[in-house]
């Protein structure tokens, strides 16, 4: 049904970019996620290889232990927040073909997820920007702050939300899409909202002395 409709629209618009984008969005989103995961694993292996050659005392002094894992987790959460909000906006807002043709699309949920992801992106940029701009001793103090390191645990919420959006994009005409058999959508949204509030709290408390960077 979707392909027939899209083919009709493509014929009418002589292959418009919006229809091509609607066709390619699911694969592009899945590829972006796979690239983030692959790049993260590759960088982790390289980092572990270099760290293994360094004495333990030097590793701790250089913040290559748990604090480095927390920093990587923050970067992954930032990238996934960008992928999630961009994919929702391009697939359901900027180009409304899928939202018109799909069965029972939860647009309110998608808009709320897009908003929560955008908020996380903003706060994560603020946190990571301040960390990179502050002096070394201040960085060590901040990255060891439990409130900052705990923000690295928000990646699971993005994985759940991304999987839901992927299933929506891949099963446009399904009678009972697979996302309805997973974790309830309100719970996924609540997890992202909680993570967004956590990132905002860290930015306003732990980094109140540093300007936005």
One Martini backbone bead per residue (centre of mass of N, CA, C, O) as a GRO file, in nm:
protein
  213
    1UNK     BB    1   0.059   0.062  -0.023
    2UNK     BB    2   0.299   0.254   0.010
    3UNK     BB    3   0.439   0.202  -0.264
    4UNK     BB    4   0.205   0.288  -0.443
    5UNK     BB    5   0.177   0.574  -0.334
    6UNK     BB    6   0.472   0.662  -0.382
    7UNK     BB    7   0.471   0.610  -0.685
    8UNK     BB    8   0.255   0.819  -0.749
    9UNK     BB    9   0.405   1.062  -0.628
   10UNK     BB   10   0.659   1.032  -0.803
   11UNK     BB   11   0.517   1.072  -1.073
   12UNK     BB   12   0.393   1.353  -1.009
   13UNK     BB   13   0.696   1.474  -0.906
   14UNK     BB   14   0.945   1.350  -1.050
   15UNK     BB   15   1.107   1.253  -0.807
   16UNK     BB   16   1.102   1.356  -0.530
   17UNK     BB   17   1.281   1.404  -0.242
   18UNK     BB   18   1.062   1.329  -0.029
   19UNK     BB   19   1.007   1.037  -0.125
   20UNK     BB   20   1.293   0.930  -0.109
   21UNK     BB   21   1.318   0.982   0.192
   22UNK     BB   22   1.086   0.794   0.282
   23UNK     BB   23   1.222   0.535   0.165
   24UNK     BB   24   1.516   0.577   0.323
   25UNK     BB   25   1.491   0.620   0.629
   26UNK     BB   26   1.511   0.339   0.764
   27UNK     BB   27   1.796   0.271   0.656
   28UNK     BB   28   1.939   0.522   0.761
   29UNK     BB   29   1.882   0.481   1.059
   30UNK     BB   30   2.009   0.199   1.086
   31UNK     BB   31   2.290   0.287   0.988
   32UNK     BB   32   2.351   0.501   1.200
   33UNK     BB   33   2.338   0.309   1.443
   34UNK     BB   34   2.554   0.108   1.348
   35UNK     BB   35   2.784   0.319   1.332
   36UNK     BB   36   2.785   0.400   1.627
   37UNK     BB   37   2.843   0.121   1.743
   38UNK     BB   38   3.101   0.056   1.582
   39UNK     BB   39   3.263   0.305   1.667
   40UNK     BB   40   3.250   0.252   1.970
   41UNK     BB   41   3.391  -0.024   1.968
   42UNK     BB   42   3.653   0.063   1.828
   43UNK     BB   43   3.736   0.282   2.036
   44UNK     BB   44   3.738   0.093   2.281
   45UNK     BB   45   3.960  -0.099   2.184
   46UNK     BB   46   4.181   0.112   2.147
   47UNK     BB   47   4.174   0.222   2.436
   48UNK     BB   48   4.237  -0.049   2.578
   49UNK     BB   49   4.509  -0.096   2.441
   50UNK     BB   50   4.649   0.157   2.549
   51UNK     BB   51   4.582   0.119   2.854
   52UNK     BB   52   4.742  -0.156   2.890
   53UNK     BB   53   5.030   0.007   2.860
   54UNK     BB   54   4.945   0.142   3.128
   55UNK     BB   55   4.972   0.219   3.428
   56UNK     BB   56   4.738   0.240   3.667
   57UNK     BB   57   4.815   0.517   3.787
   58UNK     BB   58   4.812   0.664   3.512
   59UNK     BB   59   4.521   0.604   3.430
   60UNK     BB   60   4.386   0.752   3.666
   61UNK     BB   61   4.520   1.029   3.608
   62UNK     BB   62   4.392   1.022   3.296
   63UNK     BB   63   4.095   0.917   3.295
   64UNK     BB   64   4.074   0.574   3.198
   65UNK     BB   65   3.833   0.478   3.345
   66UNK     BB   66   3.517   0.520   3.443
   67UNK     BB   67   3.515   0.816   3.336
   68UNK     BB   68   3.555   0.739   3.038
   69UNK     BB   69   3.295   0.576   3.010
   70UNK     BB   70   3.109   0.815   3.075
   71UNK     BB   71   3.194   0.993   2.838
   72UNK     BB   72   3.107   0.793   2.616
   73UNK     BB   73   2.808   0.778   2.703
   74UNK     BB   74   2.745   1.076   2.645
   75UNK     BB   75   2.810   1.068   2.343
   76UNK     BB   76   2.604   0.849   2.264
   77UNK     BB   77   2.352   0.997   2.362
   78UNK     BB   78   2.381   1.238   2.178
   79UNK     BB   79   2.372   1.089   1.905
   80UNK     BB   80   2.094   0.946   1.951
   81UNK     BB   81   1.931   1.203   1.987
   82UNK     BB   82   1.981   1.309   1.702
   83UNK     BB   83   1.870   1.072   1.541
   84UNK     BB   84   1.583   1.069   1.658
   85UNK     BB   85   1.486   1.361   1.600
   86UNK     BB   86   1.552   1.365   1.296
   87UNK     BB   87   1.378   1.123   1.204
   88UNK     BB   88   1.105   1.228   1.296
   89UNK     BB   89   1.104   1.495   1.142
   90UNK     BB   90   1.152   1.380   0.850
   91UNK     BB   91   0.914   1.152   0.851
   92UNK     BB   92   0.653   1.327   1.010
   93UNK     BB   93   0.692   1.648   0.943
   94UNK     BB   94   0.837   1.741   0.685
   95UNK     BB   95   0.724   1.448   0.586
   96UNK     BB   96   0.376   1.333   0.571
   97UNK     BB   97   0.334   1.055   0.430
   98UNK     BB   98   0.349   0.843   0.662
   99UNK     BB   99   0.132   0.968   0.852
  100UNK     BB  100  -0.103   0.923   0.635
  101UNK     BB  101  -0.057   0.598   0.570
  102UNK     BB  102  -0.042   0.503   0.838
  103UNK     BB  103  -0.132   0.300   1.106
  104UNK     BB  104  -0.173   0.435   1.398
  105UNK     BB  105  -0.008   0.699   1.460
  106UNK     BB  106   0.172   0.833   1.741
  107UNK     BB  107   0.215   1.162   1.726
  108UNK     BB  108   0.236   1.260   2.016
  109UNK     BB  109   0.469   1.077   2.094
  110UNK     BB  110   0.669   1.167   1.878
  111UNK     BB  111   0.680   1.464   1.965
  112UNK     BB  112   0.779   1.409   2.257
  113UNK     BB  113   1.037   1.259   2.177
  114UNK     BB  114   1.161   1.486   2.010
  115UNK     BB  115   1.174   1.689   2.243
  116UNK     BB  116   1.345   1.522   2.441
  117UNK     BB  117   1.588   1.485   2.249
  118UNK     BB  118   1.648   1.788   2.211
  119UNK     BB  119   1.706   1.845   2.506
  120UNK     BB  120   1.940   1.650   2.539
  121UNK     BB  121   2.119   1.774   2.325
  122UNK     BB  122   2.154   2.047   2.463
  123UNK     BB  123   2.263   1.947   2.740
  124UNK     BB  124   2.499   1.776   2.630
  125UNK     BB  125   2.649   2.006   2.500
  126UNK     BB  126   2.693   2.162   2.762
  127UNK     BB  127   2.850   1.947   2.918
  128UNK     BB  128   3.073   1.873   2.706
  129UNK     BB  129   3.172   2.161   2.655
  130UNK     BB  130   3.264   2.220   2.946
  131UNK     BB  131   3.461   1.986   2.977
  132UNK     BB  132   3.652   2.074   2.733
  133UNK     BB  133   3.704   2.384   2.853
  134UNK     BB  134   3.813   2.307   3.111
  135UNK     BB  135   4.029   2.258   3.330
  136UNK     BB  136   4.182   1.986   3.446
  137UNK     BB  137   4.099   1.992   3.748
  138UNK     BB  138   3.802   2.050   3.690
  139UNK     BB  139   3.747   1.799   3.523
  140UNK     BB  140   3.808   1.587   3.740
  141UNK     BB  141   3.586   1.681   3.931
  142UNK     BB  142   3.342   1.652   3.739
  143UNK     BB  143   3.373   1.352   3.627
  144UNK     BB  144   3.351   1.244   3.940
  145UNK     BB  145   3.073   1.321   3.953
  146UNK     BB  146   2.793   1.140   4.006
  147UNK     BB  147   2.595   1.312   3.835
  148UNK     BB  148   2.758   1.288   3.571
  149UNK     BB  149   2.809   0.976   3.546
  150UNK     BB  150   2.496   0.898   3.549
  151UNK     BB  151   2.432   1.011   3.254
  152UNK     BB  152   2.548   0.748   3.101
  153UNK     BB  153   2.262   0.569   3.155
  154UNK     BB  154   2.061   0.678   2.904
  155UNK     BB  155   2.088   0.481   2.655
  156UNK     BB  156   1.847   0.282   2.687
  157UNK     BB  157   1.619   0.479   2.613
  158UNK     BB  158   1.714   0.519   2.318
  159UNK     BB  159   1.698   0.229   2.223
  160UNK     BB  160   1.395   0.199   2.260
  161UNK     BB  161   1.301   0.438   2.082
  162UNK     BB  162   1.444   0.353   1.820
  163UNK     BB  163   1.301   0.080   1.787
  164UNK     BB  164   1.020   0.196   1.757
  165UNK     BB  165   1.070   0.375   1.508
  166UNK     BB  166   1.169   0.152   1.326
  167UNK     BB  167   0.906  -0.016   1.329
  168UNK     BB  168   0.730   0.209   1.206
  169UNK     BB  169   0.894   0.237   0.935
  170UNK     BB  170   0.883  -0.085   0.855
  171UNK     BB  171   0.546  -0.106   0.949
  172UNK     BB  172   0.324   0.074   0.810
  173UNK     BB  173   0.093  -0.166   0.715
  174UNK     BB  174   0.045  -0.293   0.976
  175UNK     BB  175  -0.188  -0.419   1.199
  176UNK     BB  176   0.050  -0.511   1.431
  177UNK     BB  177   0.295  -0.371   1.542
  178UNK     BB  178   0.578  -0.449   1.726
  179UNK     BB  179   0.574  -0.202   1.927
  180UNK     BB  180   0.308  -0.312   2.081
  181UNK     BB  181   0.488  -0.563   2.218
  182UNK     BB  182   0.639  -0.383   2.397
  183UNK     BB  183   0.708  -0.128   2.554
  184UNK     BB  184   0.534   0.109   2.663
  185UNK     BB  185   0.525   0.425   2.546
  186UNK     BB  186   0.504   0.587   2.815
  187UNK     BB  187   0.765   0.464   2.937
  188UNK     BB  188   0.965   0.565   2.729
  189UNK     BB  189   0.902   0.865   2.770
  190UNK     BB  190   0.965   0.875   3.074
  191UNK     BB  191   1.267   0.807   3.045
  192UNK     BB  192   1.343   1.056   2.871
  193UNK     BB  193   1.239   1.274   3.062
  194UNK     BB  194   1.423   1.196   3.299
  195UNK     BB  195   1.690   1.240   3.148
  196UNK     BB  196   1.645   1.536   3.078
  197UNK     BB  197   1.624   1.632   3.373
  198UNK     BB  198   1.903   1.534   3.458
  199UNK     BB  199   2.070   1.706   3.259
  200UNK     BB  200   1.963   1.979   3.358
  201UNK     BB  201   2.061   1.954   3.650
  202UNK     BB  202   2.362   1.930   3.587
  203UNK     BB  203   2.395   2.198   3.431
  204UNK     BB  204   2.283   2.385   3.681
  205UNK     BB  205   2.489   2.270   3.905
  206UNK     BB  206   2.782   2.164   3.815
  207UNK     BB  207   2.787   2.424   3.578
  208UNK     BB  208   2.740   2.723   3.700
  209UNK     BB  209   3.049   2.840   3.652
  210UNK     BB  210   3.006   2.772   3.350
  211UNK     BB  211   2.984   2.855   3.046
  212UNK     BB  212   2.857   2.812   2.754
  213UNK     BB  213   3.017   2.562   2.506
   0.00000   0.00000   0.00000
